[in-house]
Amino acid sequence: MLDPQQRFGFERGSGPAFLQRWAVTTVGVLVAAHVVRGLSYDSFGGLLVASLLLGALNAFLRPLLLLFSLPLIVASFGLWVLVINALLLYLVGAVVKSFHVAGFWPAFWGSVVISLVTLFGHLALGMSRFRATIVRPSVEPGPRRRPPPGDGPVIDV
């Protein structure tokens, strides 16, 4: 059973996980707006709303788009996912009036920048779902013992 902190999206000792992810996404959108020509915002509030909407679309609409376009994703070796990300960013630019996306290619490159910034931000903050553990087999000290003859596997030919 989940404890109440896990159930409501809080990580122990680090505040709400949602706010952390939103902050990382906001930094990604901010970097993309300054790096990619064709992405801009009028006010910081518009940037916050755009990053919030982008996070909501990524959480709810993106999985459906990925599911319905699975044959295209497989046929393009995963590159179609970049097109889906660009379309979602373009949709955010169409909905949020103080966040501007000039066309598909600025949305494409902006989504690439946002993806990279959020990837490295989540890794730096320890928010990644990917974990790697190295398990070394325990070695008992002392000489290696061979099993007595007759205790090995039997192979019938």
N, C-alpha and C positions, 0 to 999 in steps of 0.2 A: 504494500500500500504506500502511496506517495505521502510524504509529509506535507504540511500546509505550504511551506516555502516553495517546494517543487511544483505543487499543484497550481499555484498562482503565478508562476513564471519568475520567481525570485531565485537568485543563486546565493548561496550562503556567503555572507560578508561582503558582497560586492554590489548590492542594490539590484533593482529590477533588471532582468536580462533584456526585456523589451526596450528599455531606455538606452541601454548600452548598444544594442543592435541599431537602434534608430540613430544614435549619435555617430556610429561608424558609417552608416549609410549617408548621413548628412555630410560628413567629411568627404565621402566619395563623390557625392553630387557637387559639392563645393569645388573640389579639385578638378572635376570634369568640366565645370563651368568656366574655370580659369585656364584650362589647358586646351580644350577643344573649341575651335572656332565654330560658331553657330549655336552654342549653348550659352544662355545668359539668364539672369534673374534680376528683378527690379528691387526687391527688398529681401532682407534676411528671413523675414516671416514667410515670404513666398518660397524661399529655398527650403524652409522647414516643412511647409505644407507639401511641397513637391516630393521631398524625401519620405515623408509619412505616407503619401499616396503610392509612391513607388514600392515601398515596403509592403503595403497592403495588397497591391496588385501582384507582387512577387509571391506573397503568401497564399492568395486565393485564386487568382486567374492564371498565373504561370503554370501550376501543375496541370490544369485542364488543357492549356495550350500544348504543353509537352506531351500529354497523353494522346490528344487528337492528331498531333503531327509526328507521332513516333516513326512512321515509315519514312518521312522526309529526313528526320534526324539520323536514322540508320543509313539511308542512302547518301547523305552528305557527310557521313563520318562525324556527326555531332556539330557541324558548323551551323546547322539550322537553329540551334539554341541561341547563337549570337543574333540571328535575325529576330527571334522571339523577344530577346532582351531589348533590342533596338525598337521594336514595335511598342513594347510597354513604356519605354522612355518617351517615345513620340506621343503616345496616348497621354502621358502625364503632362507633356508640354501643351497638348490641346485642351486639357481640362483645367489646369492651374494657369490663370491669366497672368500672373506675375513671374512665371517661369517659361522661357521661350526656347523652342527647339526649331531650328531653321529648316530642317528636312530630314530625310532618312539617313544620309551619311553622317551628319553630326550626331544623330541619335545612335547610330551604330558605333562610332568611335567613342562617344560618351558612355555608352553602356559597357564597352570594353574597359575604359578607365575606371568606371565605378566598380566593376567586378574585381579588377586588380586591387584597387584601394581597399575594398571591403574584405577581400581575401586576406591581404596582409594585415589589415587592422584586426580582424578576428583572430588570426594566428598570434599577433603580438599581445593581445589581451587575454589569450587563453580561452577564447569563446568558440573555437573550432570544434566540430563534431568528430574530427579525424584525430585518432590517437594511435601512436605507434609505441609498442612496448617490446623490449628485447628480453627474452627469457633464456637464460643460460642453464643448460642441464647441470644438475648437481653431480659432482664427481666425488666419489668416496675415496678418501686417501688410502693408500696401501696398494699392494700388488693386484693386478687384474687376475680374477679367477676364471678359469674355463669351466663350463658346465661339464659334469661327468658324462662319459659316453653313454649313449642310449636315451638321454633326456631331451634330445633335439627333435626337430620336426621330422615327421615320417612322410616320405614321398613314395607313392606307389606308381610304378611304371607299367 
